Protein backbone atom coordinates (compact mmCIF):
# COMPACT_ATOMS: atom_id res chain seq x y z
CA UNK A 1 0.00 0.00 0.00
CA UNK A 2 2.86 2.38 0.84
CA UNK A 3 4.51 1.58 -2.50
CA UNK A 4 1.25 2.34 -4.32
CA UNK A 5 0.87 5.61 -2.44
CA UNK A 6 4.45 6.71 -3.21
CA UNK A 7 4.13 5.78 -6.88
CA UNK A 8 0.86 7.66 -7.20
CA UNK A 9 2.16 10.66 -5.23
CA UNK A 10 5.29 10.94 -7.41
CA UNK A 11 3.25 10.59 -10.59
CA UNK A 12 0.66 13.21 -9.67
CA UNK A 13 3.27 15.60 -8.28
CA UNK A 14 5.16 15.39 -11.57
CA UNK A 15 2.19 15.83 -13.91
CA UNK A 16 0.43 18.51 -11.81
CA UNK A 17 3.56 20.52 -11.01
CA UNK A 18 2.55 22.43 -7.85
CA UNK A 19 5.71 24.59 -7.80
CA UNK A 20 5.52 25.46 -11.48
CA UNK A 21 1.83 26.35 -11.16
CA UNK A 22 2.54 28.52 -8.13
CA UNK A 23 5.17 30.45 -10.09
CA UNK A 24 2.65 30.95 -12.89
CA UNK A 25 0.02 32.22 -10.47
CA UNK A 26 2.49 34.71 -9.02
CA UNK A 27 3.40 35.88 -12.51
CA UNK A 28 -0.22 36.31 -13.58
CA UNK A 29 -1.29 38.16 -10.43
CA UNK A 30 1.64 40.32 -9.28
CA UNK A 31 -0.59 43.07 -7.86
CA UNK A 32 -3.49 40.97 -6.60
CA UNK A 33 -4.64 41.32 -3.00
CA UNK A 34 -3.73 38.39 -0.75
CA UNK A 35 -7.38 37.58 -0.03
CA UNK A 36 -8.18 37.42 -3.75
CA UNK A 37 -5.22 35.16 -4.45
CA UNK A 38 -6.23 32.83 -1.65
CA UNK A 39 -9.79 32.65 -2.96
CA UNK A 40 -8.53 31.76 -6.43
CA UNK A 41 -6.16 29.14 -5.00
CA UNK A 42 -8.87 27.40 -2.97
CA UNK A 43 -11.32 27.45 -5.87
CA UNK A 44 -8.80 26.13 -8.40
CA UNK A 45 -7.61 23.29 -6.17
CA UNK A 46 -11.17 22.31 -5.21
CA UNK A 47 -12.31 22.11 -8.83
CA UNK A 48 -9.19 20.23 -9.94
CA UNK A 49 -9.47 17.74 -7.07
CA UNK A 50 -13.08 16.92 -7.92
CA UNK A 51 -12.20 16.40 -11.59
CA UNK A 52 -9.25 14.10 -10.87
CA UNK A 53 -11.17 12.08 -8.27
CA UNK A 54 -14.05 11.58 -10.72
CA UNK A 55 -11.63 10.22 -13.30
CA UNK A 56 -10.03 7.95 -10.69
CA UNK A 57 -13.34 6.54 -9.47
CA UNK A 58 -15.36 6.36 -12.69
CA UNK A 59 -12.89 6.62 -15.56
CA UNK A 60 -12.06 2.92 -15.83
CA UNK A 61 -15.67 1.65 -15.52
CA UNK A 62 -16.70 4.02 -18.33
CA UNK A 63 -13.85 2.84 -20.54
CA UNK A 64 -14.73 -0.78 -19.68
CA UNK A 65 -18.24 -0.19 -20.98
CA UNK A 66 -16.67 1.10 -24.18
CA UNK A 67 -14.67 -2.11 -24.51
CA UNK A 68 -11.26 -0.66 -23.64
CA UNK A 69 -9.08 -3.21 -21.83
CA UNK A 70 -6.80 -2.43 -18.89
CA UNK A 71 -3.78 -3.39 -21.01
CA UNK A 72 -4.75 -0.89 -23.70
CA UNK A 73 -5.45 1.77 -21.08
CA UNK A 74 -2.11 1.27 -19.37
CA UNK A 75 -0.19 1.32 -22.65
CA UNK A 76 -1.95 4.44 -23.95
CA UNK A 77 -1.66 6.16 -20.59
CA UNK A 78 2.04 5.35 -20.40
CA UNK A 79 2.63 6.82 -23.85
CA UNK A 80 0.82 10.04 -22.89
CA UNK A 81 2.77 10.33 -19.65
CA UNK A 82 6.03 9.65 -21.50
CA UNK A 83 5.25 12.49 -23.91
CA UNK A 84 4.61 14.82 -20.97
CA UNK A 85 7.82 13.66 -19.27
CA UNK A 86 9.84 14.33 -22.40
CA UNK A 87 8.41 17.84 -22.65
CA UNK A 88 9.28 18.45 -18.99
CA UNK A 89 12.80 17.12 -19.43
CA UNK A 90 13.82 18.39 -22.86
CA UNK A 91 11.88 21.61 -23.39
CA UNK A 92 13.71 24.89 -23.04
CA UNK A 93 10.74 26.24 -21.09
CA UNK A 94 9.44 23.18 -19.17
CA UNK A 95 6.21 23.10 -17.26
CA UNK A 96 3.70 25.89 -17.57
CA UNK A 97 6.07 28.75 -18.36
CA UNK A 98 4.64 29.07 -21.86
CA UNK A 99 1.25 29.87 -20.36
CA UNK A 100 2.63 33.20 -19.18
CA UNK A 101 1.69 34.52 -22.61
CA UNK A 102 -1.92 34.34 -21.41
CA UNK A 103 -1.44 37.54 -19.43
CA UNK A 104 -0.09 39.38 -22.47
CA UNK A 105 -3.00 38.29 -24.64
CA UNK A 106 -5.53 39.48 -22.08
CA UNK A 107 -4.15 42.92 -21.29
CA UNK A 108 -7.16 44.54 -22.91
CA UNK A 109 -9.68 42.59 -20.82
CA UNK A 110 -11.14 43.82 -17.59
CA UNK A 111 -8.88 42.77 -14.69
CA UNK A 112 -11.73 41.71 -12.39
CA UNK A 113 -13.19 39.40 -15.05
CA UNK A 114 -9.81 37.88 -15.77
CA UNK A 115 -9.13 37.19 -12.11
CA UNK A 116 -12.59 35.66 -11.66
CA UNK A 117 -11.95 33.18 -14.50
CA UNK A 118 -8.34 32.47 -13.55
CA UNK A 119 -9.27 29.81 -10.99
CA UNK A 120 -11.12 27.77 -13.63
CA UNK A 121 -8.87 28.49 -16.60
CA UNK A 122 -5.97 27.99 -16.79
CA UNK A 123 -5.37 26.95 -13.15
CA UNK A 124 -7.97 24.25 -12.39
CA UNK A 125 -7.89 23.01 -15.96
CA UNK A 126 -5.75 22.35 -17.88
CA UNK A 127 -2.81 23.10 -15.53
CA UNK A 128 -3.86 21.14 -12.43
CA UNK A 129 -6.45 18.73 -13.83
CA UNK A 130 -4.90 18.31 -17.24
CA UNK A 131 -4.65 15.30 -19.57
CA UNK A 132 -1.69 13.90 -17.63
CA UNK A 133 -3.45 14.02 -14.28
CA UNK A 134 -6.67 12.57 -15.73
CA UNK A 135 -4.82 9.75 -17.47
CA UNK A 136 -2.76 9.01 -14.37
CA UNK A 137 -5.91 8.85 -12.24
CA UNK A 138 -7.55 6.32 -14.56
CA UNK A 139 -4.45 4.16 -15.04
CA UNK A 140 -3.42 4.06 -11.38
CA UNK A 141 -6.96 3.42 -10.13
CA UNK A 142 -7.51 0.71 -12.73
CA UNK A 143 -4.21 -0.91 -11.85
CA UNK A 144 -5.24 -1.72 -8.26
CA UNK A 145 -7.75 -4.30 -9.58
CA UNK A 146 -10.65 -3.61 -7.19
CA UNK A 147 -8.42 -3.65 -4.09
CA UNK A 148 -10.13 -1.11 -1.81
CA UNK A 149 -6.99 -0.55 0.24
CA UNK A 150 -4.83 0.20 -2.80
CA UNK A 151 -7.55 2.39 -4.31
CA UNK A 152 -7.61 4.29 -1.04
CA UNK A 153 -3.83 4.76 -1.36
CA UNK A 154 -4.27 6.24 -4.85
CA UNK A 155 -7.04 8.56 -3.66
CA UNK A 156 -4.95 9.50 -0.63
CA UNK A 157 -2.04 10.36 -2.93
CA UNK A 158 -4.31 12.57 -5.05
CA UNK A 159 -5.54 14.43 -1.98
CA UNK A 160 -2.01 14.73 -0.57
CA UNK A 161 -0.66 16.22 -3.80
CA UNK A 162 -3.58 18.64 -4.01
CA UNK A 163 -2.94 19.75 -0.41
CA UNK A 164 0.70 20.39 -1.32
CA UNK A 165 -0.50 22.24 -4.41
CA UNK A 166 -2.82 24.43 -2.33
CA UNK A 167 0.01 25.32 0.04
CA UNK A 168 2.24 26.20 -2.92
CA UNK A 169 -0.46 28.41 -4.46
CA UNK A 170 -1.07 30.17 -1.16
CA UNK A 171 2.68 30.88 -0.97
CA UNK A 172 2.98 31.67 -4.68
CA UNK A 173 4.66 35.07 -4.33
CA UNK A 174 7.15 33.77 -1.75
CA UNK A 175 8.00 30.69 -3.86
CA UNK A 176 8.44 32.83 -6.96
CA UNK A 177 10.94 35.05 -5.16
CA UNK A 178 12.71 32.19 -3.38
CA UNK A 179 13.52 29.54 -5.94
CA UNK A 180 14.22 31.57 -9.05
CA UNK A 181 14.07 30.38 -12.65
CA UNK A 182 17.10 28.05 -12.54
CA UNK A 183 15.98 26.10 -9.47
CA UNK A 184 12.48 25.72 -10.88
CA UNK A 185 13.84 24.29 -14.14
CA UNK A 186 15.99 21.80 -12.21
CA UNK A 187 13.01 20.65 -10.12
CA UNK A 188 10.80 20.23 -13.19
CA UNK A 189 13.45 18.23 -15.04
CA UNK A 190 14.17 15.93 -12.09
CA UNK A 191 10.48 15.05 -11.80
CA UNK A 192 10.35 14.74 -15.58
CA UNK A 193 12.95 11.96 -15.42
CA UNK A 194 11.04 10.20 -12.63
CA UNK A 195 7.80 10.51 -14.59
CA UNK A 196 9.50 9.09 -17.70
CA UNK A 197 10.59 6.01 -15.74
CA UNK A 198 7.08 5.53 -14.35
CA UNK A 199 5.61 5.99 -17.83
CA UNK A 200 7.88 3.35 -19.37
CA UNK A 201 7.04 0.93 -16.57
CA UNK A 202 3.33 1.56 -17.20
CA UNK A 203 3.83 0.78 -20.89
CA UNK A 204 5.68 -2.43 -20.00
CA UNK A 205 2.84 -3.43 -17.66
CA UNK A 206 0.27 -2.82 -20.40
CA UNK A 207 2.22 -4.78 -23.00
CA UNK A 208 2.77 -7.56 -20.48
CA UNK A 209 -0.93 -7.86 -19.73
CA UNK A 210 -1.65 -7.93 -23.45
CA UNK A 211 0.75 -10.85 -23.84
CA UNK A 212 3.08 -8.91 -26.13
CA UNK A 213 5.91 -9.04 -23.59
CA UNK A 214 6.56 -12.40 -22.02
C-alpha positions in Angstrom: 0.0 0.0 0.0 2.9 2.4 0.8 4.5 1.6 -2.5 1.2 2.3 -4.3 0.9 5.6 -2.4 4.4 6.7 -3.2 4.1 5.8 -6.9 0.9 7.7 -7.2 2.2 10.7 -5.2 5.3 10.9 -7.4 3.2 10.6 -10.6 0.7 13.2 -9.7 3.3 15.6 -8.3 5.2 15.4 -11.6 2.2 15.8 -13.9 0.4 18.5 -11.8 3.6 20.5 -11.0 2.6 22.4 -7.8 5.7 24.6 -7.8 5.5 25.5 -11.5 1.8 26.4 -11.2 2.5 28.5 -8.1 5.2 30.4 -10.1 2.7 30.9 -12.9 0.0 32.2 -10.5 2.5 34.7 -9.0 3.4 35.9 -12.5 -0.2 36.3 -13.6 -1.3 38.2 -10.4 1.6 40.3 -9.3 -0.6 43.1 -7.9 -3.5 41.0 -6.6 -4.6 41.3 -3.0 -3.7 38.4 -0.7 -7.4 37.6 0.0 -8.2 37.4 -3.8 -5.2 35.2 -4.5 -6.2 32.8 -1.6 -9.8 32.6 -3.0 -8.5 31.8 -6.4 -6.2 29.1 -5.0 -8.9 27.4 -3.0 -11.3 27.4 -5.9 -8.8 26.1 -8.4 -7.6 23.3 -6.2 -11.2 22.3 -5.2 -12.3 22.1 -8.8 -9.2 20.2 -9.9 -9.5 17.7 -7.1 -13.1 16.9 -7.9 -12.2 16.4 -11.6 -9.3 14.1 -10.9 -11.2 12.1 -8.3 -14.0 11.6 -10.7 -11.6 10.2 -13.3 -10.0 7.9 -10.7 -13.3 6.5 -9.5 -15.4 6.4 -12.7 -12.9 6.6 -15.6 -12.1 2.9 -15.8 -15.7 1.7 -15.5 -16.7 4.0 -18.3 -13.9 2.8 -20.5 -14.7 -0.8 -19.7 -18.2 -0.2 -21.0 -16.7 1.1 -24.2 -14.7 -2.1 -24.5 -11.3 -0.7 -23.6 -9.1 -3.2 -21.8 -6.8 -2.4 -18.9 -3.8 -3.4 -21.0 -4.7 -0.9 -23.7 -5.5 1.8 -21.1 -2.1 1.3 -19.4 -0.2 1.3 -22.6 -1.9 4.4 -23.9 -1.7 6.2 -20.6 2.0 5.4 -20.4 2.6 6.8 -23.9 0.8 10.0 -22.9 2.8 10.3 -19.6 6.0 9.7 -21.5 5.3 12.5 -23.9 4.6 14.8 -21.0 7.8 13.7 -19.3 9.8 14.3 -22.4 8.4 17.8 -22.6 9.3 18.4 -19.0 12.8 17.1 -19.4 13.8 18.4 -22.9 11.9 21.6 -23.4 13.7 24.9 -23.0 10.7 26.2 -21.1 9.4 23.2 -19.2 6.2 23.1 -17.3 3.7 25.9 -17.6 6.1 28.8 -18.4 4.6 29.1 -21.9 1.3 29.9 -20.4 2.6 33.2 -19.2 1.7 34.5 -22.6 -1.9 34.3 -21.4 -1.4 37.5 -19.4 -0.1 39.4 -22.5 -3.0 38.3 -24.6 -5.5 39.5 -22.1 -4.1 42.9 -21.3 -7.2 44.5 -22.9 -9.7 42.6 -20.8 -11.1 43.8 -17.6 -8.9 42.8 -14.7 -11.7 41.7 -12.4 -13.2 39.4 -15.0 -9.8 37.9 -15.8 -9.1 37.2 -12.1 -12.6 35.7 -11.7 -11.9 33.2 -14.5 -8.3 32.5 -13.5 -9.3 29.8 -11.0 -11.1 27.8 -13.6 -8.9 28.5 -16.6 -6.0 28.0 -16.8 -5.4 26.9 -13.1 -8.0 24.2 -12.4 -7.9 23.0 -16.0 -5.8 22.4 -17.9 -2.8 23.1 -15.5 -3.9 21.1 -12.4 -6.4 18.7 -13.8 -4.9 18.3 -17.2 -4.6 15.3 -19.6 -1.7 13.9 -17.6 -3.5 14.0 -14.3 -6.7 12.6 -15.7 -4.8 9.8 -17.5 -2.8 9.0 -14.4 -5.9 8.8 -12.2 -7.5 6.3 -14.6 -4.5 4.2 -15.0 -3.4 4.1 -11.4 -7.0 3.4 -10.1 -7.5 0.7 -12.7 -4.2 -0.9 -11.8 -5.2 -1.7 -8.3 -7.7 -4.3 -9.6 -10.7 -3.6 -7.2 -8.4 -3.7 -4.1 -10.1 -1.1 -1.8 -7.0 -0.6 0.2 -4.8 0.2 -2.8 -7.6 2.4 -4.3 -7.6 4.3 -1.0 -3.8 4.8 -1.4 -4.3 6.2 -4.8 -7.0 8.6 -3.7 -5.0 9.5 -0.6 -2.0 10.4 -2.9 -4.3 12.6 -5.0 -5.5 14.4 -2.0 -2.0 14.7 -0.6 -0.7 16.2 -3.8 -3.6 18.6 -4.0 -2.9 19.7 -0.4 0.7 20.4 -1.3 -0.5 22.2 -4.4 -2.8 24.4 -2.3 0.0 25.3 0.0 2.2 26.2 -2.9 -0.5 28.4 -4.5 -1.1 30.2 -1.2 2.7 30.9 -1.0 3.0 31.7 -4.7 4.7 35.1 -4.3 7.2 33.8 -1.7 8.0 30.7 -3.9 8.4 32.8 -7.0 10.9 35.0 -5.2 12.7 32.2 -3.4 13.5 29.5 -5.9 14.2 31.6 -9.0 14.1 30.4 -12.6 17.1 28.1 -12.5 16.0 26.1 -9.5 12.5 25.7 -10.9 13.8 24.3 -14.1 16.0 21.8 -12.2 13.0 20.6 -10.1 10.8 20.2 -13.2 13.4 18.2 -15.0 14.2 15.9 -12.1 10.5 15.0 -11.8 10.4 14.7 -15.6 13.0 12.0 -15.4 11.0 10.2 -12.6 7.8 10.5 -14.6 9.5 9.1 -17.7 10.6 6.0 -15.7 7.1 5.5 -14.4 5.6 6.0 -17.8 7.9 3.3 -19.4 7.0 0.9 -16.6 3.3 1.6 -17.2 3.8 0.8 -20.9 5.7 -2.4 -20.0 2.8 -3.4 -17.7 0.3 -2.8 -20.4 2.2 -4.8 -23.0 2.8 -7.6 -20.5 -0.9 -7.9 -19.7 -1.7 -7.9 -23.5 0.8 -10.8 -23.8 3.1 -8.9 -26.1 5.9 -9.0 -23.6 6.6 -12.4 -22.0 
